[in-house]
Amino acid sequence: MQLKSLILPLFIALPLTGCGLVYKVDIPQGNYLEEKQVAQLRQGMTKEQVRYLLGNPMSLDGFNHDRWVYIYYFKPGRGDTEQKRLILDFMNDGLTTLSGDFELPEGFHEGL
């Protein structure tokens, strides 16, 4: 009789102990850009050169084909969500401005 009274609470408590051990998957989405990639951007670069350096943009403005938006979103299984954005504007197939969550590269205005 005592063995049954010990086993029953064990079977009830066992599933509850694993609840905190659930594995949650990290979810990265978009364009992951490193500072060293953005630091290589220069005013006047062609769209082809930018695409070679950074890859295809995540979003193209439907009304303005000269604006490229790179978005990176990272939701870890545990912890804070990270989101970064880089917006590039072109004129006559040349990069003119850069904005978003990255600092303007030191030699950006020196051109090519």
Phi and psi restraints in degrees (range 20) as a CNS / XPLOR table:
assign (resid 1 and name C) (resid 2 and name N)
       (resid 2 and name CA) (resid 2 and name C) 1.0 -69.0 20.0 2
assign (resid 2 and name N) (resid 2 and name CA)
       (resid 2 and name C) (resid 3 and name N) 1.0 -32.9 20.0 2
assign (resid 2 and name C) (resid 3 and name N)
       (resid 3 and name CA) (resid 3 and name C) 1.0 -63.9 20.0 2
assign (resid 3 and name N) (resid 3 and name CA)
       (resid 3 and name C) (resid 4 and name N) 1.0 -40.6 20.0 2
assign (resid 3 and name C) (resid 4 and name N)
       (resid 4 and name CA) (resid 4 and name C) 1.0 -64.5 20.0 2
assign (resid 4 and name N) (resid 4 and name CA)
       (resid 4 and name C) (resid 5 and name N) 1.0 -38.7 20.0 2
assign (resid 4 and name C) (resid 5 and name N)
       (resid 5 and name CA) (resid 5 and name C) 1.0 -69.9 20.0 2
assign (resid 5 and name N) (resid 5 and name CA)
       (resid 5 and name C) (resid 6 and name N) 1.0 -21.5 20.0 2
assign (resid 5 and name C) (resid 6 and name N)
       (resid 6 and name CA) (resid 6 and name C) 1.0 -87.3 20.0 2
assign (resid 6 and name N) (resid 6 and name CA)
       (resid 6 and name C) (resid 7 and name N) 1.0 -34.8 20.0 2
assign (resid 6 and name C) (resid 7 and name N)
       (resid 7 and name CA) (resid 7 and name C) 1.0 -75.3 20.0 2
assign (resid 7 and name N) (resid 7 and name CA)
       (resid 7 and name C) (resid 8 and name N) 1.0 -39.7 20.0 2
assign (resid 7 and name C) (resid 8 and name N)
       (resid 8 and name CA) (resid 8 and name C) 1.0 -59.2 20.0 2
assign (resid 8 and name N) (resid 8 and name CA)
       (resid 8 and name C) (resid 9 and name N) 1.0 -49.5 20.0 2
assign (resid 8 and name C) (resid 9 and name N)
       (resid 9 and name CA) (resid 9 and name C) 1.0 -64.4 20.0 2
assign (resid 9 and name N) (resid 9 and name CA)
       (resid 9 and name C) (resid 10 and name N) 1.0 -29.3 20.0 2
assign (resid 9 and name C) (resid 10 and name N)
       (resid 10 and name CA) (resid 10 and name C) 1.0 -64.7 20.0 2
assign (resid 10 and name N) (resid 10 and name CA)
       (resid 10 and name C) (resid 11 and name N) 1.0 -45.2 20.0 2
assign (resid 10 and name C) (resid 11 and name N)
       (resid 11 and name CA) (resid 11 and name C) 1.0 -66.9 20.0 2
assign (resid 11 and name N) (resid 11 and name CA)
       (resid 11 and name C) (resid 12 and name N) 1.0 -28.1 20.0 2
assign (resid 11 and name C) (resid 12 and name N)
       (resid 12 and name CA) (resid 12 and name C) 1.0 -78.1 20.0 2
assign (resid 12 and name N) (resid 12 and name CA)
       (resid 12 and name C) (resid 13 and name N) 1.0 -41.7 20.0 2
assign (resid 12 and name C) (resid 13 and name N)
       (resid 13 and name CA) (resid 13 and name C) 1.0 -79.5 20.0 2
assign (resid 13 and name N) (resid 13 and name CA)
       (resid 13 and name C) (resid 14 and name N) 1.0 -28.0 20.0 2
assign (resid 13 and name C) (resid 14 and name N)
       (resid 14 and name CA) (resid 14 and name C) 1.0 -58.3 20.0 2
assign (resid 14 and name N) (resid 14 and name CA)
       (resid 14 and name C) (resid 15 and name N) 1.0 -48.7 20.0 2
assign (resid 14 and name C) (resid 15 and name N)
       (resid 15 and name CA) (resid 15 and name C) 1.0 -65.0 20.0 2
assign (resid 15 and name N) (resid 15 and name CA)
       (resid 15 and name C) (resid 16 and name N) 1.0 -29.3 20.0 2
assign (resid 15 and name C) (resid 16 and name N)
       (resid 16 and name CA) (resid 16 and name C) 1.0 -73.3 20.0 2
assign (resid 16 and name N) (resid 16 and name CA)
       (resid 16 and name C) (resid 17 and name N) 1.0 -24.7 20.0 2
assign (resid 16 and name C) (resid 17 and name N)
       (resid 17 and name CA) (resid 17 and name C) 1.0 -73.2 20.0 2
assign (resid 17 and name N) (resid 17 and name CA)
       (resid 17 and name C) (resid 18 and name N) 1.0 -25.1 20.0 2
assign (resid 17 and name C) (resid 18 and name N)
       (resid 18 and name CA) (resid 18 and name C) 1.0 -85.2 20.0 2
assign (resid 18 and name N) (resid 18 and name CA)
       (resid 18 and name C) (resid 19 and name N) 1.0 -5.0 20.0 2
assign (resid 18 and name C) (resid 19 and name N)
       (resid 19 and name CA) (resid 19 and name C) 1.0 -62.1 20.0 2
assign (resid 19 and name N) (resid 19 and name CA)
       (resid 19 and name C) (resid 20 and name N) 1.0 -33.9 20.0 2
assign (resid 19 and name C) (resid 20 and name N)
       (resid 20 and name CA) (resid 20 and name C) 1.0 -80.8 20.0 2
assign (resid 20 and name N) (resid 20 and name CA)
       (resid 20 and name C) (resid 21 and name N) 1.0 -5.2 20.0 2
assign (resid 20 and name C) (resid 21 and name N)
       (resid 21 and name CA) (resid 21 and name C) 1.0 -102.5 20.0 2
assign (resid 21 and name N) (resid 21 and name CA)
       (resid 21 and name C) (resid 22 and name N) 1.0 15.5 20.0 2
assign (resid 21 and name C) (resid 22 and name N)
       (resid 22 and name CA) (resid 22 and name C) 1.0 -69.3 20.0 2
assign (resid 22 and name N) (resid 22 and name CA)
       (resid 22 and name C) (resid 23 and name N) 1.0 130.4 20.0 2
assign (resid 22 and name C) (resid 23 and name N)
       (resid 23 and name CA) (resid 23 and name C) 1.0 -83.0 20.0 2
assign (resid 23 and name N) (resid 23 and name CA)
       (resid 23 and name C) (resid 24 and name N) 1.0 129.1 20.0 2
assign (resid 23 and name C) (resid 24 and name N)
       (resid 24 and name CA) (resid 24 and name C) 1.0 -113.5 20.0 2
assign (resid 24 and name N) (resid 24 and name CA)
       (resid 24 and name C) (resid 25 and name N) 1.0 132.0 20.0 2
assign (resid 24 and name C) (resid 25 and name N)
       (resid 25 and name CA) (resid 25 and name C) 1.0 -80.5 20.0 2
assign (resid 25 and name N) (resid 25 and name CA)
       (resid 25 and name C) (resid 26 and name N) 1.0 139.9 20.0 2
assign (resid 25 and name C) (resid 26 and name N)
       (resid 26 and name CA) (resid 26 and name C) 1.0 -73.5 20.0 2
assign (resid 26 and name N) (resid 26 and name CA)
       (resid 26 and name C) (resid 27 and name N) 1.0 138.6 20.0 2
assign (resid 26 and name C) (resid 27 and name N)
       (resid 27 and name CA) (resid 27 and name C) 1.0 -121.8 20.0 2
assign (resid 27 and name N) (resid 27 and name CA)
       (resid 27 and name C) (resid 28 and name N) 1.0 100.2 20.0 2
assign (resid 27 and name C) (resid 28 and name N)
       (resid 28 and name CA) (resid 28 and name C) 1.0 -94.3 20.0 2
assign (resid 28 and name N) (resid 28 and name CA)
       (resid 28 and name C) (resid 29 and name N) 1.0 139.2 20.0 2
assign (resid 28 and name C) (resid 29 and name N)
       (resid 29 and name CA) (resid 29 and name C) 1.0 -140.1 20.0 2
assign (resid 29 and name N) (resid 29 and name CA)
       (resid 29 and name C) (resid 30 and name N) 1.0 144.5 20.0 2
assign (resid 29 and name C) (resid 30 and name N)
       (resid 30 and name CA) (resid 30 and name C) 1.0 96.3 20.0 2
assign (resid 30 and name N) (resid 30 and name CA)
       (resid 30 and name C) (resid 31 and name N) 1.0 -154.3 20.0 2
assign (resid 30 and name C) (resid 31 and name N)
       (resid 31 and name CA) (resid 31 and name C) 1.0 -99.1 20.0 2
assign (resid 31 and name N) (resid 31 and name CA)
       (resid 31 and name C) (resid 32 and name N) 1.0 111.7 20.0 2
assign (resid 31 and name C) (resid 32 and name N)
       (resid 32 and name CA) (resid 32 and name C) 1.0 -82.4 20.0 2
assign (resid 32 and name N) (resid 32 and name CA)
       (resid 32 and name C) (resid 33 and name N) 1.0 118.0 20.0 2
assign (resid 32 and name C) (resid 33 and name N)
       (resid 33 and name CA) (resid 33 and name C) 1.0 -117.1 20.0 2
assign (resid 33 and name N) (resid 33 and name CA)
       (resid 33 and name C) (resid 34 and name N) 1.0 138.1 20.0 2
assign (resid 33 and name C) (resid 34 and name N)
       (resid 34 and name CA) (resid 34 and name C) 1.0 -99.2 20.0 2
assign (resid 34 and name N) (resid 34 and name CA)
       (resid 34 and name C) (resid 35 and name N) 1.0 155.1 20.0 2
assign (resid 34 and name C) (resid 35 and name N)
       (resid 35 and name CA) (resid 35 and name C) 1.0 -56.5 20.0 2
assign (resid 35 and name N) (resid 35 and name CA)
       (resid 35 and name C) (resid 36 and name N) 1.0 -37.0 20.0 2
assign (resid 35 and name C) (resid 36 and name N)
       (resid 36 and name CA) (resid 36 and name C) 1.0 -67.0 20.0 2
assign (resid 36 and name N) (resid 36 and name CA)
       (resid 36 and name C) (resid 37 and name N) 1.0 -28.5 20.0 2
assign (resid 36 and name C) (resid 37 and name N)
       (resid 37 and name CA) (resid 37 and name C) 1.0 -71.3 20.0 2
assign (resid 37 and name N) (resid 37 and name CA)
       (resid 37 and name C) (resid 38 and name N) 1.0 -47.3 20.0 2
assign (resid 37 and name C) (resid 38 and name N)
       (resid 38 and name CA) (resid 38 and name C) 1.0 -64.8 20.0 2
assign (resid 38 and name N) (resid 38 and name CA)
       (resid 38 and name C) (resid 39 and name N) 1.0 -33.7 20.0 2
assign (resid 38 and name C) (resid 39 and name N)
       (resid 39 and name CA) (resid 39 and name C) 1.0 -64.8 20.0 2
assign (resid 39 and name N) (resid 39 and name CA)
       (resid 39 and name C) (resid 40 and name N) 1.0 -17.4 20.0 2
assign (resid 39 and name C) (resid 40 and name N)
       (resid 40 and name CA) (resid 40 and name C) 1.0 -88.1 20.0 2
assign (resid 40 and name N) (resid 40 and name CA)
       (resid 40 and name C) (resid 41 and name N) 1.0 -6.8 20.0 2
assign (resid 40 and name C) (resid 41 and name N)
       (resid 41 and name CA) (resid 41 and name C) 1.0 -70.6 20.0 2
assign (resid 41 and name N) (resid 41 and name CA)
       (resid 41 and name C) (resid 42 and name N) 1.0 139.9 20.0 2
assign (resid 41 and name C) (resid 42 and name N)
       (resid 42 and name CA) (resid 42 and name C) 1.0 -134.8 20.0 2
assign (resid 42 and name N) (resid 42 and name CA)
       (resid 42 and name C) (resid 43 and name N) 1.0 144.5 20.0 2
assign (resid 42 and name C) (resid 43 and name N)
       (resid 43 and name CA) (resid 43 and name C) 1.0 -60.6 20.0 2
assign (resid 43 and name N) (resid 43 and name CA)
       (resid 43 and name C) (resid 44 and name N) 1.0 134.2 20.0 2
assign (resid 43 and name C) (resid 44 and name N)
       (resid 44 and name CA) (resid 44 and name C) 1.0 98.6 20.0 2
assign (resid 44 and name N) (resid 44 and name CA)
       (resid 44 and name C) (resid 45 and name N) 1.0 -9.9 20.0 2
assign (resid 44 and name C) (resid 45 and name N)
       (resid 45 and name CA) (resid 45 and name C) 1.0 -60.7 20.0 2
assign (resid 45 and name N) (resid 45 and name CA)
       (resid 45 and name C) (resid 46 and name N) 1.0 143.4 20.0 2
assign (resid 45 and name C) (resid 46 and name N)
       (resid 46 and name CA) (resid 46 and name C) 1.0 -77.6 20.0 2
assign (resid 46 and name N) (resid 46 and name CA)
       (resid 46 and name C) (resid 47 and name N) 1.0 164.3 20.0 2
assign (resid 46 and name C) (resid 47 and name N)
       (resid 47 and name CA) (resid 47 and name C) 1.0 -60.4 20.0 2
assign (resid 47 and name N) (resid 47 and name CA)
       (resid 47 and name C) (resid 48 and name N) 1.0 -37.3 20.0 2
assign (resid 47 and name C) (resid 48 and name N)
       (resid 48 and name CA) (resid 48 and name C) 1.0 -64.1 20.0 2
assign (resid 48 and name N) (resid 48 and name CA)
       (resid 48 and name C) (resid 49 and name N) 1.0 -41.2 20.0 2
assign (resid 48 and name C) (resid 49 and name N)
       (resid 49 and name CA) (resid 49 and name C) 1.0 -66.0 20.0 2
assign (resid 49 and name N) (resid 49 and name CA)
       (resid 49 and name C) (resid 50 and name N) 1.0 -41.4 20.0 2
assign (resid 49 and name C) (resid 50 and name N)
       (resid 50 and name CA) (resid 50 and name C) 1.0 -66.0 20.0 2
assign (resid 50 and name N) (resid 50 and name CA)
       (resid 50 and name C) (resid 51 and name N) 1.0 -41.9 20.0 2
assign (resid 50 and name C) (resid 51 and name N)
       (resid 51 and name CA) (resid 51 and name C) 1.0 -62.9 20.0 2
assign (resid 51 and name N) (resid 51 and name CA)
       (resid 51 and name C) (resid 52 and name N) 1.0 -38.4 20.0 2
assign (resid 51 and name C) (resid 52 and name N)
       (resid 52 and name CA) (resid 52 and name C) 1.0 -64.9 20.0 2
assign (resid 52 and name N) (resid 52 and name CA)
       (resid 52 and name C) (resid 53 and name N) 1.0 -39.2 20.0 2
assign (resid 52 and name C) (resid 53 and name N)
       (resid 53 and name CA) (resid 53 and name C) 1.0 -76.1 20.0 2
assign (resid 53 and name N) (resid 53 and name CA)
       (resid 53 and name C) (resid 54 and name N) 1.0 -43.9 20.0 2
assign (resid 53 and name C) (resid 54 and name N)
       (resid 54 and name CA) (resid 54 and name C) 1.0 -109.5 20.0 2
assign (resid 54 and name N) (resid 54 and name CA)
       (resid 54 and name C) (resid 55 and name N) 1.0 -14.3 20.0 2
assign (resid 54 and name C) (resid 55 and name N)
       (resid 55 and name CA) (resid 55 and name C) 1.0 89.9 20.0 2
assign (resid 55 and name N) (resid 55 and name CA)
       (resid 55 and name C) (resid 56 and name N) 1.0 -176.8 20.0 2
assign (resid 55 and name C) (resid 56 and name N)
       (resid 56 and name CA) (resid 56 and name C) 1.0 -71.9 20.0 2
assign (resid 56 and name N) (resid 56 and name CA)
       (resid 56 and name C) (resid 57 and name N) 1.0 141.4 20.0 2
assign (resid 56 and name C) (resid 57 and name N)
       (resid 57 and name CA) (resid 57 and name C) 1.0 -69.2 20.0 2
assign (resid 57 and name N) (resid 57 and name CA)
       (resid 57 and name C) (resid 58 and name N) 1.0 153.7 20.0 2
assign (resid 57 and name C) (resid 58 and name N)
       (resid 58 and name CA) (resid 58 and name C) 1.0 -71.6 20.0 2
assign (resid 58 and name N) (resid 58 and name CA)
       (resid 58 and name C) (resid 59 and name N) 1.0 -32.3 20.0 2
assign (resid 58 and name C) (resid 59 and name N)
       (resid 59 and name CA) (resid 59 and name C) 1.0 -143.3 20.0 2
assign (resid 59 and name N) (resid 59 and name CA)
       (resid 59 and name C) (resid 60 and name N) 1.0 136.3 20.0 2
assign (resid 59 and name C) (resid 60 and name N)
       (resid 60 and name CA) (resid 60 and name C) 1.0 -111.8 20.0 2
assign (resid 60 and name N) (resid 60 and name CA)
       (resid 60 and name C) (resid 61 and name N) 1.0 134.7 20.0 2
assign (resid 60 and name C) (resid 61 and name N)
       (resid 61 and name CA) (resid 61 and name C) 1.0 -66.1 20.0 2
assign (resid 61 and name N) (resid 61 and name CA)
       (resid 61 and name C) (resid 62 and name N) 1.0 124.3 20.0 2
assign (resid 61 and name C) (resid 62 and name N)
       (resid 62 and name CA) (resid 62 and name C) 1.0 -64.6 20.0 2
assign (resid 62 and name N) (resid 62 and name CA)
       (resid 62 and name C) (resid 63 and name N) 1.0 -25.8 20.0 2
assign (resid 62 and name C) (resid 63 and name N)
       (resid 63 and name CA) (resid 63 and name C) 1.0 -101.4 20.0 2
assign (resid 63 and name N) (resid 63 and name CA)
       (resid 63 and name C) (resid 64 and name N) 1.0 -17.4 20.0 2
assign (resid 63 and name C) (resid 64 and name N)
       (resid 64 and name CA) (resid 64 and name C) 1.0 -133.8 20.0 2
assign (resid 64 and name N) (resid 64 and name CA)
       (resid 64 and name C) (resid 65 and name N) 1.0 98.0 20.0 2
assign (resid 64 and name C) (resid 65 and name N)
       (resid 65 and name CA) (resid 65 and name C) 1.0 -73.5 20.0 2
assign (resid 65 and name N) (resid 65 and name CA)
       (resid 65 and name C) (resid 66 and name N) 1.0 -3.7 20.0 2
assign (resid 65 and name C) (resid 66 and name N)
       (resid 66 and name CA) (resid 66 and name C) 1.0 -98.1 20.0 2
assign (resid 66 and name N) (resid 66 and name CA)
       (resid 66 and name C) (resid 67 and name N) 1.0 13.5 20.0 2
assign (resid 66 and name C) (resid 67 and name N)
       (resid 67 and name CA) (resid 67 and name C) 1.0 -121.7 20.0 2
assign (resid 67 and name N) (resid 67 and name CA)
       (resid 67 and name C) (resid 68 and name N) 1.0 121.5 20.0 2
assign (resid 67 and name C) (resid 68 and name N)
       (resid 68 and name CA) (resid 68 and name C) 1.0 -113.1 20.0 2
assign (resid 68 and name N) (resid 68 and name CA)
       (resid 68 and name C) (resid 69 and name N) 1.0 137.6 20.0 2
assign (resid 68 and name C) (resid 69 and name N)
       (resid 69 and name CA) (resid 69 and name C) 1.0 -122.4 20.0 2
assign (resid 69 and name N) (resid 69 and name CA)
       (resid 69 and name C) (resid 70 and name N) 1.0 122.5 20.0 2
assign (resid 69 and name C) (resid 70 and name N)
       (resid 70 and name CA) (resid 70 and name C) 1.0 -105.0 20.0 2
assign (resid 70 and name N) (resid 70 and name CA)
       (resid 70 and name C) (resid 71 and name N) 1.0 122.9 20.0 2
assign (resid 70 and name C) (resid 71 and name N)
       (resid 71 and name CA) (resid 71 and name C) 1.0 -124.5 20.0 2
assign (resid 71 and name N) (resid 71 and name CA)
       (resid 71 and name C) (resid 72 and name N) 1.0 134.6 20.0 2
assign (resid 71 and name C) (resid 72 and name N)
       (resid 72 and name CA) (resid 72 and name C) 1.0 -127.1 20.0 2
assign (resid 72 and name N) (resid 72 and name CA)
       (resid 72 and name C) (resid 73 and name N) 1.0 129.3 20.0 2
assign (resid 72 and name C) (resid 73 and name N)
       (resid 73 and name CA) (resid 73 and name C) 1.0 -130.4 20.0 2
assign (resid 73 and name N) (resid 73 and name CA)
       (resid 73 and name C) (resid 74 and name N) 1.0 126.0 20.0 2
assign (resid 73 and name C) (resid 74 and name N)
       (resid 74 and name CA) (resid 74 and name C) 1.0 -129.2 20.0 2
assign (resid 74 and name N) (resid 74 and name CA)
       (resid 74 and name C) (resid 75 and name N) 1.0 117.5 20.0 2
assign (resid 74 and name C) (resid 75 and name N)
       (resid 75 and name CA) (resid 75 and name C) 1.0 -112.6 20.0 2
assign (resid 75 and name N) (resid 75 and name CA)
       (resid 75 and name C) (resid 76 and name N) 1.0 104.0 20.0 2
assign (resid 75 and name C) (resid 76 and name N)
       (resid 76 and name CA) (resid 76 and name C) 1.0 -73.8 20.0 2
assign (resid 76 and name N) (resid 76 and name CA)
       (resid 76 and name C) (resid 77 and name N) 1.0 158.1 20.0 2
assign (resid 76 and name C) (resid 77 and name N)
       (resid 77 and name CA) (resid 77 and name C) 1.0 -56.8 20.0 2
assign (resid 77 and name N) (resid 77 and name CA)
       (resid 77 and name C) (resid 78 and name N) 1.0 -37.3 20.0 2
assign (resid 77 and name C) (resid 78 and name N)
       (resid 78 and name CA) (resid 78 and name C) 1.0 -137.5 20.0 2
assign (resid 78 and name N) (resid 78 and name CA)
       (resid 78 and name C) (resid 79 and name N) 1.0 137.5 20.0 2
assign (resid 78 and name C) (resid 79 and name N)
       (resid 79 and name CA) (resid 79 and name C) 1.0 115.7 20.0 2
assign (resid 79 and name N) (resid 79 and name CA)
       (resid 79 and name C) (resid 80 and name N) 1.0 -170.1 20.0 2
assign (resid 79 and name C) (resid 80 and name N)
       (resid 80 and name CA) (resid 80 and name C) 1.0 -85.3 20.0 2
assign (resid 80 and name N) (resid 80 and name CA)
       (resid 80 and name C) (resid 81 and name N) 1.0 146.9 20.0 2
assign (resid 80 and name C) (resid 81 and name N)
       (resid 81 and name CA) (resid 81 and name C) 1.0 -77.7 20.0 2
assign (resid 81 and name N) (resid 81 and name CA)
       (resid 81 and name C) (resid 82 and name N) 1.0 141.7 20.0 2
assign (resid 81 and name C) (resid 82 and name N)
       (resid 82 and name CA) (resid 82 and name C) 1.0 -117.0 20.0 2
assign (resid 82 and name N) (resid 82 and name CA)
       (resid 82 and name C) (resid 83 and name N) 1.0 134.8 20.0 2
assign (resid 82 and name C) (resid 83 and name N)
       (resid 83 and name CA) (resid 83 and name C) 1.0 -139.2 20.0 2
assign (resid 83 and name N) (resid 83 and name CA)
       (resid 83 and name C) (resid 84 and name N) 1.0 131.4 20.0 2
assign (resid 83 and name C) (resid 84 and name N)
       (resid 84 and name CA) (resid 84 and name C) 1.0 -131.4 20.0 2
assign (resid 84 and name N) (resid 84 and name CA)
       (resid 84 and name C) (resid 85 and name N) 1.0 148.0 20.0 2
assign (resid 84 and name C) (resid 85 and name N)
       (resid 85 and name CA) (resid 85 and name C) 1.0 -137.7 20.0 2
assign (resid 85 and name N) (resid 85 and name CA)
       (resid 85 and name C) (resid 86 and name N) 1.0 141.4 20.0 2
assign (resid 85 and name C) (resid 86 and name N)
       (resid 86 and name CA) (resid 86 and name C) 1.0 -133.8 20.0 2
assign (resid 86 and name N) (resid 86 and name CA)
       (resid 86 and name C) (resid 87 and name N) 1.0 125.2 20.0 2
assign (resid 86 and name C) (resid 87 and name N)
       (resid 87 and name CA) (resid 87 and name C) 1.0 -116.2 20.0 2
assign (resid 87 and name N) (resid 87 and name CA)
       (resid 87 and name C) (resid 88 and name N) 1.0 125.8 20.0 2
assign (resid 87 and name C) (resid 88 and name N)
       (resid 88 and name CA) (resid 88 and name C) 1.0 -117.3 20.0 2
assign (resid 88 and name N) (resid 88 and name CA)
       (resid 88 and name C) (resid 89 and name N) 1.0 133.7 20.0 2
assign (resid 88 and name C) (resid 89 and name N)
       (resid 89 and name CA) (resid 89 and name C) 1.0 -114.8 20.0 2
assign (resid 89 and name N) (resid 89 and name CA)
       (resid 89 and name C) (resid 90 and name N) 1.0 137.8 20.0 2
assign (resid 89 and name C) (resid 90 and name N)
       (resid 90 and name CA) (resid 90 and name C) 1.0 -119.2 20.0 2
assign (resid 90 and name N) (resid 90 and name CA)
       (resid 90 and name C) (resid 91 and name N) 1.0 153.7 20.0 2
assign (resid 90 and name C) (resid 91 and name N)
       (resid 91 and name CA) (resid 91 and name C) 1.0 -142.3 20.0 2
assign (resid 91 and name N) (resid 91 and name CA)
       (resid 91 and name C) (resid 92 and name N) 1.0 126.6 20.0 2
assign (resid 91 and name C) (resid 92 and name N)
       (resid 92 and name CA) (resid 92 and name C) 1.0 53.7 20.0 2
assign (resid 92 and name N) (resid 92 and name CA)
       (resid 92 and name C) (resid 93 and name N) 1.0 44.9 20.0 2
assign (resid 92 and name C) (resid 93 and name N)
       (resid 93 and name CA) (resid 93 and name C) 1.0 64.1 20.0 2
assign (resid 93 and name N) (resid 93 and name CA)
       (resid 93 and name C) (resid 94 and name N) 1.0 18.1 20.0 2
assign (resid 93 and name C) (resid 94 and name N)
       (resid 94 and name CA) (resid 94 and name C) 1.0 -121.7 20.0 2
assign (resid 94 and name N) (resid 94 and name CA)
       (resid 94 and name C) (resid 95 and name N) 1.0 137.7 20.0 2
assign (resid 94 and name C) (resid 95 and name N)
       (resid 95 and name CA) (resid 95 and name C) 1.0 -66.4 20.0 2
assign (resid 95 and name N) (resid 95 and name CA)
       (resid 95 and name C) (resid 96 and name N) 1.0 127.7 20.0 2
assign (resid 95 and name C) (resid 96 and name N)
       (resid 96 and name CA) (resid 96 and name C) 1.0 -110.9 20.0 2
assign (resid 96 and name N) (resid 96 and name CA)
       (resid 96 and name C) (resid 97 and name N) 1.0 -47.9 20.0 2
assign (resid 96 and name C) (resid 97 and name N)
       (resid 97 and name CA) (resid 97 and name C) 1.0 -135.2 20.0 2
assign (resid 97 and name N) (resid 97 and name CA)
       (resid 97 and name C) (resid 98 and name N) 1.0 158.3 20.0 2
assign (resid 97 and name C) (resid 98 and name N)
       (resid 98 and name CA) (resid 98 and name C) 1.0 -136.5 20.0 2
assign (resid 98 and name N) (resid 98 and name CA)
       (resid 98 and name C) (resid 99 and name N) 1.0 132.6 20.0 2
assign (resid 98 and name C) (resid 99 and name N)
       (resid 99 and name CA) (resid 99 and name C) 1.0 -147.7 20.0 2
assign (resid 99 and name N) (resid 99 and name CA)
       (resid 99 and name C) (resid 100 and name N) 1.0 172.9 20.0 2
assign (resid 99 and name C) (resid 100 and name N)
       (resid 100 and name CA) (resid 100 and name C) 1.0 124.2 20.0 2
assign (resid 100 and name N) (resid 100 and name CA)
       (resid 100 and name C) (resid 101 and name N) 1.0 -146.2 20.0 2
assign (resid 100 and name C) (resid 101 and name N)
       (resid 101 and name CA) (resid 101 and name C) 1.0 -91.7 20.0 2
assign (resid 101 and name N) (resid 101 and name CA)
       (resid 101 and name C) (resid 102 and name N) 1.0 4.9 20.0 2
assign (resid 101 and name C) (resid 102 and name N)
       (resid 102 and name CA) (resid 102 and name C) 1.0 -109.1 20.0 2
assign (resid 102 and name N) (resid 102 and name CA)
       (resid 102 and name C) (resid 103 and name N) 1.0 148.8 20.0 2
assign (resid 102 and name C) (resid 103 and name N)
       (resid 103 and name CA) (resid 103 and name C) 1.0 -74.0 20.0 2
assign (resid 103 and name N) (resid 103 and name CA)
       (resid 103 and name C) (resid 104 and name N) 1.0 149.5 20.0 2
assign (resid 103 and name C) (resid 104 and name N)
       (resid 104 and name CA) (resid 104 and name C) 1.0 -65.3 20.0 2
assign (resid 104 and name N) (resid 104 and name CA)
       (resid 104 and name C) (resid 105 and name N) 1.0 127.2 20.0 2
assign (resid 104 and name C) (resid 105 and name N)
       (resid 105 and name CA) (resid 105 and name C) 1.0 -58.7 20.0 2
assign (resid 105 and name N) (resid 105 and name CA)
       (resid 105 and name C) (resid 106 and name N) 1.0 147.2 20.0 2
assign (resid 105 and name C) (resid 106 and name N)
       (resid 106 and name CA) (resid 106 and name C) 1.0 -56.2 20.0 2
assign (resid 106 and name N) (resid 106 and name CA)
       (resid 106 and name C) (resid 107 and name N) 1.0 -44.0 20.0 2
assign (resid 106 and name C) (resid 107 and name N)
       (resid 107 and name CA) (resid 107 and name C) 1.0 -100.9 20.0 2
assign (resid 107 and name N) (resid 107 and name CA)
       (resid 107 and name C) (resid 108 and name N) 1.0 24.5 20.0 2
assign (resid 107 and name C) (resid 108 and name N)
       (resid 108 and name CA) (resid 108 and name C) 1.0 -58.9 20.0 2
assign (resid 108 and name N) (resid 108 and name CA)
       (resid 108 and name C) (resid 109 and name N) 1.0 -44.8 20.0 2
assign (resid 108 and name C) (resid 109 and name N)
       (resid 109 and name CA) (resid 109 and name C) 1.0 -80.7 20.0 2
assign (resid 109 and name N) (resid 109 and name CA)
       (resid 109 and name C) (resid 110 and name N) 1.0 -4.1 20.0 2
assign (resid 109 and name C) (resid 110 and name N)
       (resid 110 and name CA) (resid 110 and name C) 1.0 -76.7 20.0 2
assign (resid 110 and name N) (resid 110 and name CA)
       (resid 110 and name C) (resid 111 and name N) 1.0 -16.0 20.0 2
assign (resid 110 and name C) (resid 111 and name N)
       (resid 111 and name CA) (resid 111 and name C) 1.0 75.5 20.0 2
assign (resid 111 and name N) (resid 111 and name CA)
       (resid 111 and name C) (resid 112 and name N) 1.0 -162.8 20.0 2
